[in-house]
Every structure is written in structure tokens, then in C-alpha cells.
Amino acid sequence: MANETDRFFDCPICEEVFKDAVETPCCHKCYCRSCIHSWLAKSGSCPECRAIIQKKEDCKPNLPIQRLISTFPVKCFNHEFGCNASLVRGNLEDHRAHCEYEKVACPLNLLCEHVFKKDLQNHITSECELRPINCPRCATPLEQSIMLEAHNAIDCPFVDVECQACLKILQRVNLDKHVNEECTEQLDHCSFCKYGCTFPPKKREDIKKHIEENTKEHLALLVDVVEQKNTLIESLTNELTQYKGVVVKLKSNLSYSNMNHLPVPQPSRMVSTHAPSLISVENDLEVSYRGQPAVLIRSMPAKMVRSDITIPLIESTFYFEVRVLAPSRGGEIGVGLAVAEHDLDGMPGWTPGSLGYHGDDGRLFHESSGAKGIQFGSPFGKDDVIGLGWDQKKKTVFYTRNGNLIGNALVDFPEKKYYAVVGMHTVSAKAKVNFGSEPFLFKL
């Protein structure tokens, strides 16, 4: 400082004008608050008289000094950048918060150089590479201005581009029409090449001349194509007639089926993919579980058989019945459905994608019912007839017993391809399936 009076307001530690002046409790010497706190953190004693100062809070603010210093004239921190505001030390920080010459970071891009606060808005709207803009040609919104170059190179319909064949300059929006219809240098194919014409790609004028000169040959190609199509139509018609015959034959065997009036194939017999020593199908509809009598039943695997085809999806009601021939009540027999990709191990309903009503305990098994299933009806056995219906319009599955409705097993049943399935896990169990070749006990 220039004189002793000025030095009176200097902090002895930093030798700058006091910032937030405080005085020590011992000799009442003044210091900047931050300076004396840092000093005490290292030594614990007064810099002037060396007295021990227990706590930094013991250094109290010297308000008269603070008020006096706040009236000192001072230049803005940004004076060198052009700010000529007349300030006193007391409002320096408040001024800095609003000073137009304070340098600030770009909110769009941290890599931008700091700009004066007075120029920030212009930088955001006109200069920053990451500012959002609209394409000046087509007005397409772009998230960042640096995307404009790529947009012009690939997407903008109003950018001038060059036809690769004739080198004509035109807007991208007109390029496809020019290439496909107008360009005389563009190679094209004879319009009859899809019918067998072998003329190589040529310029449009050459193609036009070729078509005019080869009308007879092109008509001959069309005649050949028509004859081939007629042969194919005849073949498909014969196949369709045979298919209809198969459907009629199948339908004649299912005269009691609820779907008999519909022109679609439907399940008519049961099939097994397992070794016949475990479970088998005889006479297309009779299911038997032989097992191995010398082995405990719980150590033998449960198995299922399925219908020959999946149930048609035609918003009708599919229904079939299973008559239990053996054993008496308590036998482990299940009647249900399984999705097309489901394997035939286990009982219906034990694994996701299937459901089943079981005769040993009368419980319904489905992935929504948990591992133990839910009580649905009473156990069933010999001479009982269990029916299963799938109402595709109402999306419900219901069961019947001896011609009487038990109730809905599931609602909102998903529309997928399902097989009708019968599962068994009891030695000498036997049942017969009826898809409609005989009258049903339950009246639909």
C-alpha cells in the first residue's frame, strides 16, 4: 500500500485489504477471517502475541472495520475486459453476479470457450456448434447445428445432386423421377425380362427400339407364361379337390362335432410320441398307461398323448369328451390342452403352456394356479365322462362331467394353437376319447 493509513487495513498474513475482518481475543489484532482460520489450523496460537487460541470461533467479527472497508472504491473484477462500473467494495460481489463482462460457460457445450455474459444469448442462438437449428433449405429441425453437413449430404431434398449417368445437376427431390423416367443415359431392362426375355440392360432409347422390334417374340413369351399359369391352376385345383375330399371324409367321422359344419380339419384321433411300454394309443382313440408294474408308480414318469392336429382357430366352440375305462376313482388321469410346442412329459397343467383337470384329487392345474393346483371338482374314475370345451368367442375353457357342466376353468384364455391332451400316471389306466364320432353326453 502507498502509506501507513492504507496499511492499517491490510491483513498481516496475506498483506491484502481485509476480507471479512475478524479480531483475535488476546491482542485484538485484525485479520481476514479465512487467513486467521488457516493460521490457527496449523499453529493454534495468535500470530501477533503467540497466545493460545482454543477455537477459531473465538475470533470475532470487527464490524466497524468491515463497514469502513465496504465503502472503499474499487474496480470491477472484469475491468480489464471493459467493465467501467463505479463500485465500492461492499457491493463488488453483487455487481459481479450481474456484470455483463463476467465470462460464463456455454450451457449447450462445455467445450466452448467461455463468453461474456452479454454475448451469451447470441452465442447460444447463432454461434454454438451444438445449438438446435432448422435446415435453411427444407426447414427440417436438427438437434445440433453440426448435423447440418450430414443432413445436406444424405437427407435434404433441396440440395443439388448429380445424376451418376448423365451428370445433370438437379435437386435430390427430383432425382428418383429423373433416374427412373427421364435420364437418357440410364441403363434399363426390357419390361418383358420377367417373362423370359434375355435382352441385356441398355439405354432407354435402345430398350424402346428393342420392344418395338420384338413384339411377336414378346407375345410368344406371354403365351408361354399363361400356359404355365393354367397348368399350375389346374394342379392346385386338383389338390384342392383332394383336400376337400379328405376334409369331407374326416367330417363324416365327426358327425356329432360342434364344428362339423365348418370347412376346416379338426382333431379326430390321438397320437403318442412315447415308447408303447409306457403309454400307447390303440384304435386311434383308446389310451392306455402300461407302466412297469414291478416299479413303484412314483418312480415312473407321467406321460401324455395328444390329438393328431391342433384345434382350429375359427371363433367357435371346440369340445371333446374322455370316458374313463380304468381304474376306479383315485387314478391319476388328466384331461386338458397343451400348446403346439409343448412336450408330452408329465401331466397336463404341470408345466407352463398347458392345463388339466386331474382325476386323483379333482384339482385344476395351470401355470396361474401354482404347483399344487386349485380345487375344481371332485375326483373321477371308471365310467365317468369328462368333457372339455374351449369357447373361442368368449375366450373361456370349461369342463363337464357325465353330461353336467362343472364350470369355467379359465377366462381370458389366450388364443394359440393347442392340442387336446390326455395324461396318465397310474398303471393299467385306460380311457377312450370322443371328438364327435359318437354323441356327446353334454349338450352344447
SULKASUL-V940962 format. One record per residue. OMEGA is omega in whole degrees, -180 to 180 (none if undefined). Layout:
OMEGA  OMEGA
This chain:
-173  -176  -176  -180  179  -178  179  -178  177  174  180  -177  -177  179  173  178  -177  170  -178  -172  173  179  -179  -178  -175  -176  177  175  -177  178  168  -179  -177  -179  -177  177  178  179  -177  179  -179  -172  -180  -179  -179  179  -175  -174  177  176  180  175  -172  -176  179  179  178  177  -172  179  173  -172  178  178  -179  -180  -178  -179  -178  179  -179  174  -177  176  176  176  -176  -179  -178  179  176  180  -178  -177  175  -172  165  -173  -176  -180  -178  -177  178  178  -177  -179  -178  -175  -179  -180  175  -180  -177  -180  176  -179  -179  -173  -179  180  177  173  178  -178  175  -179  -179  -178  -172  -177  177  178  -178  -174  -172  -170  -173  -179  -178  179  175  179  169  177  -178  -180  -173  178  176  178  176  -177  -178  -177  -180  178  -175  -178  179  178  179  -177  -172  -165  -169  -176  -175  175  177  178  -176  173  -176  -178  -175  178  178  178  178  -179  -177  -178  -179  -173  -177  180  179  -177  -173  -172  -167  -171  -179  -179  -177  177  -179  179  172  -177  179  -178  179  178  175  178  -175  180  -176  178  -180  174  -172  180  179  178  180  179  179  -179  -180  -175  -174  -179  -178  -180  180  177  177  177  180  178  178  -180  179  179  178  179  179  178  179  180  179  180  180  178  178  179  180  178  178  179  178  179  178  180  180  179  178  -178  -180  178  -177  -173  -180  -180  178  -179  -173  -178  -175  -175  -180  173  180  -179  -179  179  179  178  179  176  -177  175  -177  178  179  -179  -175  176  177  179  175  -171  -177  -176  -180  174  -177  -178  178  -172  -178  -177  178  -176  -176  179  178  -178  170  -177  177  166  -175  175  -176  177  178  -179  -180  179  -175  177  174  178  174  -177  172  -179  179  177  179  179  178  -4  174  -175  179  178  -177  178  -180  179  -177  179  177  180  -171  -176  -177  175  -174  173  179  180  177  178  -180  -177  -179  -180  179  172  -179  174  -170  -175  -176  -177  179  -177  177  -180  178  -178  179  -174  -179  -174  -177  -179  178  179  -175  179  178  177  178  -178  -173  178  173  178  -179  179  176  177  176  178  -174  177  -179  -180  179  172  -178  178  174  177  179  176  -179  -179  173  179  178  176  -179  172  -174  -179  -175  -179  178  175  -178  167  164  -176  172  179  -179  178  -179  -180  179  174  -178  180  178  -177  178  178  -179  175  176  178  175  173  -179  -179  180  none
